[in-house]
Amino acid sequence: MTTLDEDLHKDVHPQRQRLGILAAALVTVPGAVVGLSQAELAHPIEALLFGLAIVGAAFLLAWAAEAAQVDISAGLAVAVLALIAVLPEYAVDFVLTWDGGQSFAGDPSCPSPLGPDNASPCDLALANMTGANRLLIGVGWPMVVFIVWYRLRRKGRLRRRRQWRGVELDRTRSVELSYLTIATLYSLTLPLKASLTLVDSLILVGIFVAYTVRLSKAPTEEPHLVGPARYLGSFPKVKRRTSVIGLMAFAAVVILLVAEPFAHALTETGRELNINQFLLLQWLAPLASETPELLVAGLFAWRLNSDAALGTLLSSKVNQWTLLVGTLPIVFAIASGSTHGLPISAVQREELFLTAAQSFFAIAVLASLTMSLREAGFLFGLFWAQFILGGIVPESLHGLERIVVGIVYLVLGLYVLFRDRRRVPTLLRDGFRSPYDELTRPDDPSE
């Protein structure tokens, strides 16, 4: 039996991994320099440079966070990894929310500083969050299933599609699923409200704290590291911890420098090119911050470590639905100098409903701790169907289109939950109450 240290030194290619880390760091330099010097460039070029800087910083954060799993408990490591991996998204969302709060402080109608034909800053505050959430489930989760299925087919392990049940999660993932269930059920009430308030913050952040405490009780286990993270993890303890902290600090400084100008460059680019600002911030900004996380999950899936692949994305979803959404009203309150909640317009109610409904369907699918190829196809297909419909139907019907697709998600979710209704109580018991030594115990074949 090999030790953890010996195992981490296997399949490490120092030159290749150092080149990857250096490339990610260099990608951040142009955007960071422009952010520091406050040089004025064409807004589309600024958006490109700042976006690349966020992508590079996000890669460095993801690799450092993965390597940190060597030094902390497994369950807590997954939560920390997912939290750090979405820091770029937090930064962009906080900038947009801060702008919304300051606009609200000057005028409670929250008008756009770019004119009445442009999106309200208060609306933009939620755009990045809803886009990132839907992208994570609609593209990220099915991607893992598709890659694993393709790899198994290439290896000759699958002769027929029906022979494969799908990606299976460890029983310990019941924890993430259970807390995501609570957060999702609460999020279904948000479209009924006029604003996201500090009460919502208290509840959602409370769910995240309870989730983190639960994960902290997970036993230490060997982490599954790939690429540059595996290279960092192979360092001696002092060098490893110093490198991890250094990379995190560097990436955090870059994100702080470019998050605000990136958000503003995107809104200005939309105005200049006559592109909907809301759509730019809802899809382009999350694409920049989510890409490294999706690539890391893709690498896990390519190596057939499907539990780590889907588990990381699942934990990120918990973070986004609890801590991210829960902290937006706090940022808004500070920026506006009031206790008024972040206003939710009619469009944002529809977006929140669609996002929560998609989450509900995804949880129902994973209630069995498996996701089949067909279920992944439904998630992927519905995501793109709604995305394409949004560009086809007249603008006057966009609200109806979001509501209809959201209802489809809910109906499908209820059907799947009814089909797997006997498994739901076990899932929730495992998620909230069962000790980890029971969750990690091998199934008794005699039972």
Summary of the structure (lengths in Angstrom):
residues: 447
radius of gyration: 21.7
end to end distance: 30.0
largest distance: 69.9
contacts: 1595
relative contact order: 0.17
helix: 77%
strand: 2%
